[in-house]
Amino acid sequence: MLALWWILENHTPTPQEAKERLESINKNGSTLFAFSFNDVFLPTF
């Protein structure tokens, strides 16, 4: 499984952050918090 999410400029995601996003997709499906190529959300910042 793959998790995508928008990040602010100059932010480097951590492995822990990626794990939380992937767990979120597995539990809740695609959301603004984390999504897949099938369900892309526009950035909200």
N, C-alpha and C positions, 0 to 999 in steps of 0.2 A: 504494500500500500504506500501511497505517496501523499504527503500533506503539503499544501501550499498556503502561504499567508503573506500579507503585505507587511513590510517592515519600513521603518523610518530610515531616511538617508543616514549613513554612517553607523547604523546599528548592525552588529554582527550577531546573528542568532547563535544560541548555545545548543549543545546536544540535548540538554534538559528541556529547553524550550521546544525543540523539535519533537521530543518524546511526548510532551504534553499536547501538542497540536495533533499528533498522530492518534493518540489515545482519544482525543476529542472527536475526531472523525469516526473512529471505530465505535464510539458510544452514541454520538448524536447525529452522524452523517455530516454532510457539508454545511457549514455555517460561516458567518463573517469571521469567526475566530480561526477556522481552518477549513480549507476546501480542496477540491481536486480539479483537474482539467475539465471534467464533465460539468462542474458547477462553479464557475468562476464568479467571484463577487468583486465589485469595484471597491477601490480603497475608500475609506471613510475619513481620512485625515487630510 
